[in-house]
Amino acid sequence: MKALTWHGKGDIRCEQVADPTIQIRRSRMNATSLQKVQNGDIHPSFVITHPAGLEAGPELHKTFRDKEDGCIKVVMRPHG
């Protein structure tokens, strides 16, 4: 499977890795924002500004880190 791998400060790569045996998902969206999305008070695009495929991870990490292009939240999809 492909995954974003960390190789040091500012060095994130999209690489082929072994499939995990356990998958854990965590949301970094705060509880208030998540509740507002669930209630329909705000649309996810309000907090998710850059949806992209996994291959774009290294480039979008830099975009997020440097707050370029109004980047607030990046969501990666496994396939394009």
VOKOL-311103 format. One record per atom (N, C-alpha, C): residue number from 1; residue in one letter; x, y, z. Coordinates in nm, 4 decimals. Example, Ala and Ser with C-alpha at 12.3 -4.5 7.8 and 13.67 -1.06 7.14 Angstrom:
<dodrens>
[1; "A"; [1.3190; -0.5690; 0.7800]]
[1; "A"; [1.2300; -0.4500; 0.7800]]
[1; "A"; [1.3200; -0.3300; 0.7800]]
[2; "S"; [1.2850; -0.2250; 0.7080]]
[2; "S"; [1.3670; -0.1060; 0.7140]]
[2; "S"; [1.2900; 0.0030; 0.7870]]
</dodrens>
This chain:
<dodrens>
[1; "M"; [0.0848; -0.1173; 0.0000]]
[1; "M"; [0.0000; 0.0000; 0.0000]]
[1; "M"; [0.0890; 0.1231; 0.0000]]
[2; "K"; [0.0322; 0.2357; -0.0427]]
[2; "K"; [0.1062; 0.3608; -0.0386]]
[2; "K"; [0.0749; 0.4324; 0.0912]]
[3; "A"; [0.1752; 0.4996; 0.1447]]
[3; "A"; [0.1571; 0.5741; 0.2697]]
[3; "A"; [0.2511; 0.6936; 0.2698]]
[4; "L"; [0.2124; 0.7961; 0.3454]]
[4; "L"; [0.3037; 0.9075; 0.3675]]
[4; "L"; [0.4006; 0.8672; 0.4758]]
[5; "T"; [0.5284; 0.8827; 0.4494]]
[5; "T"; [0.6306; 0.8455; 0.5476]]
[5; "T"; [0.7134; 0.9678; 0.5837]]
[6; "W"; [0.7488; 0.9771; 0.7104]]
[6; "W"; [0.8246; 1.0906; 0.7618]]
[6; "W"; [0.9711; 1.0517; 0.7714]]
[7; "H"; [1.0587; 1.1335; 0.7113]]
[7; "H"; [1.2024; 1.1055; 0.7112]]
[7; "H"; [1.2817; 1.2176; 0.7767]]
[8; "G"; [1.2142; 1.3059; 0.8447]]
[8; "G"; [1.2804; 1.4177; 0.9107]]
[8; "G"; [1.2068; 1.5471; 0.8802]]
[9; "K"; [1.2467; 1.6520; 0.9451]]
[9; "K"; [1.1799; 1.7810; 0.9316]]
[9; "K"; [1.1742; 1.8242; 0.7850]]
[10; "G"; [1.0518; 1.8455; 0.7365]]
[10; "G"; [1.0319; 1.8907; 0.5996]]
[10; "G"; [1.0520; 1.7834; 0.4936]]
[11; "D"; [1.0700; 1.6574; 0.5352]]
[11; "D"; [1.0952; 1.5487; 0.4397]]
[11; "D"; [0.9873; 1.4421; 0.4547]]
[12; "I"; [0.8764; 1.4599; 0.3824]]
[12; "I"; [0.7656; 1.3648; 0.3841]]
[12; "I"; [0.7517; 1.3096; 0.2435]]
[13; "R"; [0.7416; 1.1756; 0.2332]]
[13; "R"; [0.7360; 1.1110; 0.1026]]
[13; "R"; [0.6177; 1.0160; 0.0946]]
[14; "C"; [0.5694; 0.9948; -0.0270]]
[14; "C"; [0.4658; 0.8962; -0.0538]]
[14; "C"; [0.5375; 0.7712; -0.1035]]
[15; "E"; [0.5304; 0.6623; -0.0255]]
[15; "E"; [0.6063; 0.5417; -0.0578]]
[15; "E"; [0.5200; 0.4168; -0.0446]]
[16; "Q"; [0.5631; 0.3106; -0.1102]]
[16; "Q"; [0.4992; 0.1806; -0.0967]]
[16; "Q"; [0.5479; 0.1186; 0.0350]]
[17; "V"; [0.4533; 0.0743; 0.1197]]
[17; "V"; [0.4877; 0.0112; 0.2472]]
[17; "V"; [0.4030; -0.1140; 0.2648]]
[18; "A"; [0.4399; -0.1978; 0.3605]]
[18; "A"; [0.3633; -0.3187; 0.3896]]
[18; "A"; [0.2257; -0.2821; 0.4446]]
[19; "D"; [0.1261; -0.3644; 0.4141]]
[19; "D"; [-0.0076; -0.3420; 0.4679]]
[19; "D"; [-0.0055; -0.3549; 0.6195]]
[20; "P"; [-0.0744; -0.2646; 0.6915]]
[20; "P"; [-0.0797; -0.2748; 0.8370]]
[20; "P"; [-0.1743; -0.3862; 0.8804]]
[21; "T"; [-0.1519; -0.4368; 0.9999]]
[21; "T"; [-0.2422; -0.5384; 1.0525]]
[21; "T"; [-0.3545; -0.4745; 1.1329]]
[22; "I"; [-0.3294; -0.3547; 1.1849]]
[22; "I"; [-0.4309; -0.2805; 1.2601]]
[22; "I"; [-0.4332; -0.1387; 1.2050]]
[23; "Q"; [-0.5515; -0.0861; 1.1795]]
[23; "Q"; [-0.5637; 0.0509; 1.1319]]
[23; "Q"; [-0.6386; 0.1330; 1.2357]]
[24; "I"; [-0.5830; 0.2469; 1.2697]]
[24; "I"; [-0.6458; 0.3387; 1.3650]]
[24; "I"; [-0.6617; 0.4722; 1.2955]]
[25; "R"; [-0.7817; 0.5270; 1.3012]]
[25; "R"; [-0.8062; 0.6580; 1.2424]]
[25; "R"; [-0.8296; 0.7579; 1.3534]]
[26; "R"; [-0.7670; 0.8724; 1.3397]]
[26; "R"; [-0.7870; 0.9797; 1.4371]]
[26; "R"; [-0.8202; 1.1068; 1.3626]]
[27; "S"; [-0.9100; 1.1823; 1.4178]]
[27; "S"; [-0.9444; 1.3112; 1.3598]]
[27; "S"; [-0.8743; 1.4213; 1.4380]]
[28; "R"; [-0.8091; 1.5099; 1.3644]]
[28; "R"; [-0.7457; 1.6238; 1.4299]]
[28; "R"; [-0.8409; 1.7437; 1.4323]]
[29; "M"; [-0.9612; 1.7241; 1.3762]]
[29; "M"; [-1.0613; 1.8301; 1.3803]]
[29; "M"; [-1.1135; 1.8388; 1.5238]]
[30; "N"; [-1.1231; 1.9579; 1.5782]]
[30; "N"; [-1.1677; 1.9677; 1.7169]]
[30; "N"; [-1.3144; 1.9271; 1.7290]]
[31; "A"; [-1.3554; 1.8923; 1.8491]]
[31; "A"; [-1.4894; 1.8391; 1.8742]]
[31; "A"; [-1.5989; 1.9379; 1.8353]]
[32; "T"; [-1.5761; 2.0665; 1.8576]]
[32; "T"; [-1.6770; 2.1669; 1.8236]]
[32; "T"; [-1.7008; 2.1710; 1.6736]]
[33; "S"; [-1.5933; 2.1728; 1.5946]]
[33; "S"; [-1.6069; 2.1739; 1.4490]]
[33; "S"; [-1.6732; 2.0475; 1.4003]]
[34; "L"; [-1.6331; 1.9335; 1.4537]]
[34; "L"; [-1.6906; 1.8059; 1.4125]]
[34; "L"; [-1.8405; 1.8023; 1.4419]]
[35; "Q"; [-1.8803; 1.8501; 1.5581]]
[35; "Q"; [-2.0224; 1.8523; 1.5940]]
[35; "Q"; [-2.1002; 1.9452; 1.5006]]
[36; "K"; [-2.0427; 2.0593; 1.4655]]
[36; "K"; [-2.1109; 2.1520; 1.3754]]
[36; "K"; [-2.1289; 2.0905; 1.2367]]
[37; "V"; [-2.0307; 2.0135; 1.1904]]
[37; "V"; [-2.0439; 1.9452; 1.0619]]
[37; "V"; [-2.1535; 1.8390; 1.0709]]
[38; "Q"; [-2.1528; 1.7598; 1.1788]]
[38; "Q"; [-2.2530; 1.6547; 1.1961]]
[38; "Q"; [-2.3937; 1.7112; 1.2053]]
[39; "N"; [-2.4091; 1.8273; 1.2685]]
[39; "N"; [-2.5399; 1.8904; 1.2820]]
[39; "N"; [-2.5840; 1.9635; 1.1559]]
[40; "G"; [-2.4943; 1.9754; 1.0579]]
[40; "G"; [-2.5269; 2.0474; 0.9354]]
[40; "G"; [-2.5136; 2.1974; 0.9482]]
[41; "D"; [-2.4563; 2.2457; 1.0601]]
[41; "D"; [-2.4396; 2.3900; 1.0794]]
[41; "D"; [-2.3342; 2.4486; 0.9857]]
[42; "I"; [-2.2306; 2.3704; 0.9556]]
[42; "I"; [-2.1279; 2.4135; 0.8608]]
[42; "I"; [-2.0983; 2.2976; 0.7662]]
[43; "H"; [-2.0533; 2.3302; 0.6466]]
[43; "H"; [-2.0165; 2.2289; 0.5477]]
[43; "H"; [-1.8696; 2.1913; 0.5707]]
[44; "P"; [-1.8321; 2.0643; 0.5499]]
[44; "P"; [-1.6924; 2.0244; 0.5718]]
[44; "P"; [-1.5915; 2.1092; 0.4946]]
[45; "S"; [-1.6323; 2.1655; 0.3814]]
[45; "S"; [-1.5383; 2.2475; 0.3047]]
[45; "S"; [-1.4940; 2.3708; 0.3821]]
[46; "F"; [-1.5700; 2.4058; 0.4865]]
[46; "F"; [-1.5315; 2.5189; 0.5707]]
[46; "F"; [-1.4005; 2.4894; 0.6452]]
[47; "V"; [-1.3800; 2.3639; 0.6817]]
[47; "V"; [-1.2582; 2.3266; 0.7541]]
[47; "V"; [-1.1652; 2.2411; 0.6701]]
[48; "I"; [-1.2163; 2.1788; 0.5632]]
[48; "I"; [-1.1330; 2.0980; 0.4736]]
[48; "I"; [-1.1139; 2.1781; 0.3459]]
[49; "T"; [-0.9981; 2.2398; 0.3336]]
[49; "T"; [-0.9744; 2.3292; 0.2204]]
[49; "T"; [-0.9023; 2.2617; 0.1048]]
[50; "H"; [-0.8351; 2.1492; 0.1303]]
[50; "H"; [-0.7535; 2.0871; 0.0270]]
[50; "H"; [-0.7694; 1.9346; 0.0258]]
[51; "P"; [-0.8764; 1.8807; -0.0337]]
[51; "P"; [-0.8845; 1.7356; -0.0501]]
[51; "P"; [-0.7923; 1.6936; -0.1649]]
[52; "A"; [-0.7242; 1.5801; -0.1493]]
[52; "A"; [-0.6299; 1.5366; -0.2528]]
[52; "A"; [-0.5999; 1.3887; -0.2380]]
[53; "G"; [-0.5399; 1.3333; -0.3408]]
[53; "G"; [-0.4936; 1.1953; -0.3365]]
[53; "G"; [-0.3664; 1.1839; -0.2541]]
[54; "L"; [-0.3371; 1.0644; -0.2095]]
[54; "L"; [-0.2216; 1.0397; -0.1237]]
[54; "L"; [-0.0905; 1.0831; -0.1885]]
[55; "E"; [-0.0823; 1.0696; -0.3211]]
[55; "E"; [0.0411; 1.1042; -0.3913]]
[55; "E"; [0.0786; 1.2512; -0.3755]]
[56; "A"; [-0.0213; 1.3358; -0.3484]]
[56; "A"; [0.0041; 1.4793; -0.3325]]
[56; "A"; [0.0486; 1.5143; -0.1905]]
[57; "G"; [0.0606; 1.4154; -0.1038]]
[57; "G"; [0.0931; 1.4386; 0.0370]]
[57; "G"; [0.2156; 1.5229; 0.0630]]
[58; "P"; [0.3311; 1.4881; 0.0045]]
[58; "P"; [0.4506; 1.5686; 0.0325]]
[58; "P"; [0.4341; 1.7152; -0.0068]]
[59; "E"; [0.3746; 1.7394; -0.1225]]
[59; "E"; [0.3541; 1.8774; -0.1676]]
[59; "E"; [0.2544; 1.9504; -0.0780]]
[60; "L"; [0.1440; 1.8823; -0.0422]]
[60; "L"; [0.0429; 1.9478; 0.0411]]
[60; "L"; [0.0884; 1.9655; 0.1849]]
[61; "H"; [0.1796; 1.8819; 0.2329]]
[61; "H"; [0.2351; 1.9040; 0.3667]]
[61; "H"; [0.3031; 2.0392; 0.3719]]
[62; "K"; [0.3815; 2.0701; 0.2689]]
[62; "K"; [0.4489; 2.1996; 0.2631]]
[62; "K"; [0.3468; 2.3128; 0.2529]]
[63; "T"; [0.2426; 2.2936; 0.1705]]
[63; "T"; [0.1375; 2.3950; 0.1560]]
[63; "T"; [0.0711; 2.4230; 0.2904]]
[64; "F"; [0.0384; 2.3154; 0.3659]]
[64; "F"; [-0.0243; 2.3311; 0.4970]]
[64; "F"; [0.0715; 2.3968; 0.5952]]
[65; "R"; [0.1950; 2.3462; 0.6005]]
[65; "R"; [0.2945; 2.3982; 0.6949]]
[65; "R"; [0.3170; 2.5476; 0.6764]]
[66; "D"; [0.3239; 2.5903; 0.5501]]
[66; "D"; [0.3526; 2.7304; 0.5203]]
[66; "D"; [0.2256; 2.8148; 0.5074]]
[67; "K"; [0.1074; 2.7521; 0.5318]]
[67; "K"; [-0.0237; 2.8202; 0.5235]]
[67; "K"; [-0.0395; 2.8918; 0.3893]]
[68; "E"; [0.0058; 2.8250; 0.2823]]
[68; "E"; [-0.0072; 2.8794; 0.1479]]
[68; "E"; [-0.1478; 2.8536; 0.0952]]
[69; "D"; [-0.1929; 2.9356; 0.0037]]
[69; "D"; [-0.3174; 2.9128; -0.0680]]
[69; "D"; [-0.4372; 2.8981; 0.0261]]
[70; "G"; [-0.4336; 2.9627; 0.1435]]
[70; "G"; [-0.5442; 2.9557; 0.2380]]
[70; "G"; [-0.5648; 2.8175; 0.2978]]
[71; "C"; [-0.4618; 2.7363; 0.3005]]
[71; "C"; [-0.4721; 2.5979; 0.3472]]
[71; "C"; [-0.4974; 2.5920; 0.4977]]
[72; "I"; [-0.6101; 2.5283; 0.5358]]
[72; "I"; [-0.6459; 2.5100; 0.6759]]
[72; "I"; [-0.6434; 2.3624; 0.7133]]
[73; "K"; [-0.7016; 2.2776; 0.6276]]
[73; "K"; [-0.7134; 2.1349; 0.6577]]
[73; "K"; [-0.6981; 2.0563; 0.5287]]
[74; "V"; [-0.6082; 1.9584; 0.5297]]
[74; "V"; [-0.5857; 1.8710; 0.4157]]
[74; "V"; [-0.6449; 1.7341; 0.4491]]
[75; "V"; [-0.7211; 1.6761; 0.3581]]
[75; "V"; [-0.7747; 1.5419; 0.3741]]
[75; "V"; [-0.7231; 1.4588; 0.2577]]
[76; "M"; [-0.6568; 1.3479; 0.2908]]
[76; "M"; [-0.5977; 1.2627; 0.1881]]
[76; "M"; [-0.6892; 1.1444; 0.1592]]
[77; "R"; [-0.7076; 1.1145; 0.0309]]
[77; "R"; [-0.7816; 0.9954; -0.0114]]
[77; "R"; [-0.6789; 0.8925; -0.0589]]
[78; "P"; [-0.6998; 0.7639; -0.0296]]
[78; "P"; [-0.6030; 0.6617; -0.0711]]
[78; "P"; [-0.5815; 0.6564; -0.2220]]
[79; "H"; [-0.6851; 0.6835; -0.3003]]
[79; "H"; [-0.6735; 0.6733; -0.4454]]
[79; "H"; [-0.7232; 0.8004; -0.5103]]
[80; "G"; [-0.6240; 0.8824; -0.5609]]
[80; "G"; [-0.6527; 1.0026; -0.6366]]
[80; "G"; [-0.7639; 1.0795; -0.5893]]
</dodrens>
